[in-house]
């Protein structure tokens, strides 16, 4: 069952469950686009194909708020907002340890190895380097973990995970970039917390919030 946060003729804002794909791939596992097509089909008794526009993605293990378009006009206008950075994404994460500064901007150059699907921090002169930038604020620290809020400035693959891991503060549960401190089977503590957009037709500013689950390690913190 899809948890709908907001819906009108142009937008469908939902909570993406963890470990569900944003879009279908070779695995043929469940994905958000097809789940939402079925949801719209059943709810409105629609025959034939249903349009659901994927505007942005979340990594498979990441849950939280996602915005989809119900019309092609909305899809192109929202995609334009993603391009011009007016589509604002705020994440929350639980990291190991405590960052040196309570809040800061992290800037790196990242390279994605397409064979291994691993991302690493590289020198800016690397021929496939892409700049990555985020702002973070530490909301709380407890039991050698910290809850951080992240304002993503660039949307690079695995960006949040790699930028914190490279500073020796990997995300809780991240098997890929924190395997020396995380146990197999732990769920990564990264959550799409808030999205701010301009409505594609009414031009109204909108904000959607989705709280992380009340389970470990999120429930260590009272924020």
C-alpha positions in Angstrom: 0.0 0.0 0.0 1.4 3.4 -1.1 1.5 6.1 1.6 0.3 9.3 -0.2 1.4 12.6 1.3 -0.2 14.9 -1.2 -2.1 14.5 -4.5 -3.8 16.7 -7.1 -4.3 16.5 -10.9 -0.6 17.2 -11.5 1.4 15.9 -8.5 1.7 12.7 -6.6 3.8 13.0 -3.4 4.5 9.8 -1.6 6.6 8.1 1.0 9.0 5.7 -0.7 9.5 2.6 1.4 13.1 1.4 1.9 14.5 -1.2 -0.5 12.0 -0.4 -3.3 13.5 0.8 -6.6 12.6 4.3 -7.8 12.3 3.0 -11.3 12.2 -0.5 -12.8 15.5 -2.3 -13.8 16.8 -5.7 -14.9 15.9 -7.3 -11.6 12.1 -6.9 -12.3 11.8 -6.1 -8.5 9.0 -3.8 -7.3 9.5 -0.2 -8.3 7.8 3.1 -7.4 6.7 4.1 -10.9 4.8 0.9 -11.5 3.4 0.8 -8.0 2.0 4.4 -8.5 0.7 3.5 -12.0 -1.3 0.7 -10.4 -2.5 3.0 -7.6 -3.8 5.6 -10.0 -5.4 2.9 -12.2 -7.3 1.4 -9.3 -8.2 4.6 -7.5 -9.6 6.3 -10.6 -10.7 3.2 -12.5 -8.5 4.3 -15.4 -8.3 2.0 -18.5 -5.1 1.8 -20.6 -1.8 3.3 -19.8 -1.3 5.7 -16.8 1.3 8.4 -17.0 3.7 8.7 -14.0 6.7 11.0 -14.5 9.9 10.2 -12.6 11.4 13.6 -11.7 14.2 12.5 -9.3 15.5 9.3 -7.8 16.3 7.8 -4.4 18.8 5.0 -4.0 17.1 1.7 -3.4 17.9 1.4 0.4 16.8 5.0 1.0 13.2 5.8 2.0 11.3 9.1 2.4 9.5 11.7 0.5 9.4 11.6 -3.4 7.6 13.8 -5.9 6.1 12.3 -9.1 4.3 14.0 -11.9 0.9 12.9 -13.1 1.0 14.8 -16.4 3.8 15.3 -19.0 3.5 19.1 -18.5 4.1 18.8 -14.8 7.0 16.4 -15.4 8.8 18.8 -17.7 8.3 21.8 -15.4 9.5 19.8 -12.3 12.5 18.5 -14.3 13.3 22.1 -15.1 13.2 22.9 -11.4 15.6 20.0 -10.7 18.0 21.4 -13.4 17.9 25.0 -12.1 18.2 23.9 -8.5 14.9 25.3 -7.3 13.7 21.7 -6.5 15.2 21.6 -2.9 16.0 18.3 -1.2 16.7 17.9 2.5 17.9 14.6 3.9 18.4 13.3 7.4 21.1 10.7 8.2 22.6 9.0 11.2 26.4 8.9 11.1 29.0 7.3 13.2 30.8 9.7 15.6 30.5 13.5 15.6 31.7 15.8 12.8 34.4 18.4 13.8 32.0 21.3 13.1 28.4 21.4 14.1 27.5 22.7 10.7 29.6 23.1 7.5 29.7 22.8 3.7 31.4 19.6 2.3 32.9 20.0 -1.1 34.6 17.2 -3.0 35.2 15.8 -6.5 33.7 12.4 -7.0 34.3 9.6 -9.5 31.9 6.7 -10.2 33.5 3.4 -11.3 30.8 2.0 -13.6 32.2 -1.5 -13.3 32.0 -1.7 -9.5 29.3 0.9 -9.0 31.5 2.4 -6.3 32.0 6.2 -6.0 35.2 7.7 -4.6 36.7 11.1 -3.8 39.3 12.0 -6.4 41.5 15.0 -7.3 39.7 17.7 -9.3 42.0 17.0 -12.2 40.7 13.5 -12.6 39.2 13.4 -16.1 35.8 12.0 -14.9 35.6 14.0 -11.7 32.3 15.7 -10.9 32.0 18.4 -8.2 29.8 17.5 -5.2 28.6 19.9 -2.6 26.3 19.7 0.4 25.5 21.6 3.6 25.0 19.8 6.8 23.9 20.6 10.4 24.3 18.3 13.4 20.9 18.2 15.1 21.9 15.9 18.0 24.7 13.5 19.1 24.2 10.4 21.3 25.8 7.0 21.9 28.6 7.9 19.5 26.1 8.6 16.7 25.0 11.9 15.3 21.7 12.9 13.6 22.5 15.3 10.7 20.3 17.3 8.4 21.7 17.6 4.9 20.9 20.2 2.2 22.0 18.7 -1.0 23.5 21.2 -3.5 24.4 18.7 -6.2 22.8 15.3 -6.8 25.7 12.9 -7.5 25.4 9.1 -7.1 26.0 8.0 -3.5 27.1 11.5 -2.7 26.0 11.8 0.9 27.3 8.4 1.8 30.7 9.0 0.2 31.2 12.5 1.4 30.6 11.5 5.1 32.5 8.2 4.8 35.6 9.9 3.3 35.7 12.0 6.5 35.6 8.8 8.6 32.0 9.3 9.6 30.1 6.8 7.5 26.4 6.4 7.7 24.9 3.9 10.1 24.1 0.7 8.2 26.0 1.6 5.0 27.5 -1.7 3.9 29.3 -0.2 0.9 31.1 2.8 2.3 31.2 1.8 6.0 31.7 -1.9 6.0 34.4 -1.8 8.7 31.9 -0.3 11.3 28.5 -1.6 10.1 27.1 -5.1 10.4 25.6 -7.0 7.5 21.8 -6.7 7.4 21.6 -3.3 9.0 19.4 -0.8 7.1 21.2 2.4 6.0 20.1 5.4 8.0 19.5 7.9 5.2 16.1 9.4 4.7 14.5 11.9 2.2 13.1 14.2 4.9 11.8 17.3 3.0 11.2 18.5 -0.6 10.4 22.1 -1.6 9.0 22.8 -5.0 7.0 25.4 -7.0 3.7 23.9 -8.1 4.0 23.2 -11.9 0.7 25.0 -12.7 -0.4 27.2 -9.8 3.2 28.4 -9.1 2.6 28.1 -5.4 5.6 27.3 -3.2 5.0 23.9 -1.6 6.9 21.9 1.1 6.5 18.2 1.9 7.9 16.6 5.0 8.2 12.9 5.8 9.6 11.8 9.2 12.1 8.9 9.5 10.7 5.7 11.0 10.6 5.4 14.8 13.1 2.6 14.9 16.8 2.1 15.7 18.9 4.2 15.2 16.5 7.0 14.4 14.7 6.6 17.8 18.0 7.4 19.6 17.2 11.1 18.9 14.2 13.1 19.9 14.4 15.6 17.0 
